[in-house]
Amino acid sequence: MMDLKGLPETTASLPPVHTWTPPFCGDMDLVIKANGEWIHEGGKIKRPAMVTMFSRILWFEKGEYFLVTPVEKVRIQVEDAPFLVVGWQWVDSELGKAIEFVTHTDDRLVLGVGCDLWMAFFQNEERPYVSMRYGLKALVGRNVFYDLAEYLEPVKTSEGEGIGLISAGKSYLLMKDE
């Protein structure tokens, strides 16, 4: 479902980062590692609530990541994707049976309803990603991806034919036919 601004309901319940235009205040020593760990000043942030809080004010702009508040904007580093999909389930949507992904920060994404899936390379390894709010993306965890393999089926998309997933009536090509 969409709210009046065209944002998914889960996004609408987040801070209105998309309306804030604070000045850039510099860089913060915060790195989101490719394995999903958040590292601040060399140490892992161990409190999940802190990671979730920061994740709610994360912004992606012109290939860079920022934490944004109404009064400041600081750049952080992200090695791959700032979010990690750690779970999934089948749900009913207005467009039919759909896959709902859950991230490590408890974001819920419905594949085919404001969320897409694709394969891309990171350090010579092909990995699955899903789209999120504000141009952000999440890496689909290996265990989740392997679990979804049971539901692969033949699909045809604008990218070609092969095997993939169908969610909310939309096909996602994960491996092209040769």
C-alpha positions in Angstrom: 0.0 0.0 0.0 1.1 3.5 -0.7 0.6 6.7 1.3 -0.2 10.1 -0.3 3.4 10.8 -1.0 3.8 7.6 -2.9 6.1 6.1 -0.3 5.5 2.6 1.1 3.7 2.7 4.5 6.8 1.4 6.2 8.8 4.4 4.8 6.0 6.8 5.8 6.5 5.8 9.5 10.2 6.6 9.4 11.6 10.1 10.1 11.0 12.4 7.1 14.6 12.3 6.0 13.5 13.1 2.4 12.3 16.5 3.5 15.4 17.5 5.4 18.1 19.6 3.7 20.7 20.3 6.4 24.2 21.5 5.5 27.0 19.0 5.0 29.1 18.9 8.3 31.9 16.5 7.3 32.8 12.9 7.6 32.0 10.6 10.5 34.2 7.6 11.3 31.5 5.1 10.6 31.8 2.2 8.2 29.1 -0.3 7.3 31.1 -3.4 6.4 30.2 -5.8 3.6 29.1 -8.4 6.2 26.5 -6.0 7.7 28.5 -4.9 10.7 28.5 -1.2 11.7 32.0 -0.1 12.8 32.3 3.3 14.6 35.8 4.6 15.4 37.2 1.1 14.9 34.8 -0.7 17.2 31.7 -2.7 16.3 28.4 -1.2 17.3 27.1 -4.0 19.5 23.7 -2.5 20.4 21.1 -3.5 17.7 18.9 -0.6 18.7 21.7 1.9 17.9 22.3 0.4 14.5 18.5 0.5 13.8 18.3 4.1 15.0 21.2 5.2 12.6 19.6 3.1 9.8 16.4 5.2 10.0 18.3 8.4 9.2 20.5 6.9 6.4 20.4 8.7 3.1 22.0 7.9 -0.3 22.9 10.7 -2.7 25.1 10.7 -5.8 26.8 7.5 -4.9 27.5 8.5 -1.3 25.9 7.6 2.1 25.0 10.1 4.8 23.4 10.2 8.2 20.9 13.1 8.1 19.1 15.0 10.8 17.1 18.2 10.5 20.3 20.2 11.4 23.3 18.2 10.0 24.4 15.8 7.4 27.5 13.6 7.8 29.1 11.3 5.3 29.8 7.7 6.2 31.4 4.8 4.3 29.6 1.7 3.1 31.6 -1.2 1.7 28.7 -2.9 -0.2 25.1 -2.6 1.0 24.1 -0.8 4.2 21.3 -3.4 5.0 21.3 -7.2 5.2 18.2 -9.3 4.6 18.1 -11.9 7.4 14.6 -13.4 6.9 11.6 -13.8 4.6 8.1 -15.2 4.4 5.3 -15.6 1.9 2.5 -13.0 2.4 -0.6 -12.0 0.5 -0.6 -8.7 -1.3 -3.1 -6.9 -3.5 -1.1 -8.2 -6.4 -1.1 -11.9 -5.2 1.3 -14.1 -3.3 4.5 -12.1 -2.5 7.8 -12.5 -0.7 8.3 -10.3 2.3 11.9 -9.7 3.3 13.1 -8.6 6.8 16.3 -6.8 7.3 18.6 -6.9 10.3 17.1 -3.5 11.3 13.6 -4.9 11.0 12.7 -3.2 7.8 10.0 -5.1 5.9 10.1 -5.1 2.2 7.5 -6.7 -0.1 9.1 -7.9 -3.3 7.2 -6.6 -6.3 5.5 -3.9 -4.2 8.0 -1.0 -3.9 10.9 -3.4 -3.8 12.9 -5.1 -6.6 15.5 -7.9 -6.7 18.6 -8.1 -8.9 22.0 -9.8 -9.1 25.2 -7.8 -9.2 28.9 -8.3 -8.6 30.8 -7.3 -5.5 34.5 -8.2 -5.4 34.1 -10.8 -8.1 31.2 -12.5 -6.4 27.6 -12.3 -7.8 25.3 -11.4 -5.0 21.5 -10.8 -4.7 20.2 -7.3 -3.7 16.8 -5.7 -3.0 15.9 -2.1 -3.4 14.8 0.0 -0.4 13.8 3.5 0.5 15.6 6.5 -0.9 17.7 4.5 -3.4 19.2 2.3 -0.6 19.7 -1.4 -1.1 20.0 -4.5 1.0 22.1 -7.6 0.4 20.1 -10.8 0.6 21.8 -13.0 3.1 23.2 -16.2 1.8 21.0 -18.3 4.1 17.9 -16.5 2.8 18.9 -16.8 -0.8 19.6 -20.5 -0.4 16.2 -20.9 1.3 14.5 -19.1 -1.7 16.2 -21.5 -4.2 13.4 -24.0 -3.4 10.9 -21.5 -5.1 12.9 -20.8 -8.3 10.9 -21.3 -11.4 11.1 -20.4 -15.2 10.6 -16.7 -15.8 10.6 -14.3 -18.7 11.5 -10.7 -18.2 12.7 -7.7 -20.3 16.3 -9.0 -19.5 15.6 -12.4 -21.0 14.5 -15.9 -20.0 15.8 -18.2 -17.3 15.1 -19.1 -13.7 14.0 -16.7 -11.0 11.3 -15.8 -8.6 7.7 -14.5 -9.0 6.4 -12.2 -6.3 3.3 -10.0 -6.3 2.8 -10.9 -10.0 6.3 -9.7 -11.0 9.0 -11.9 -12.3 12.7 -11.5 -11.3 15.4 -13.2 -13.4 18.2 -14.5 -11.3 19.9 -16.8 -13.9 19.7 -16.4 -17.6 19.3 -19.3 -19.9 22.5 -19.8 -22.0 
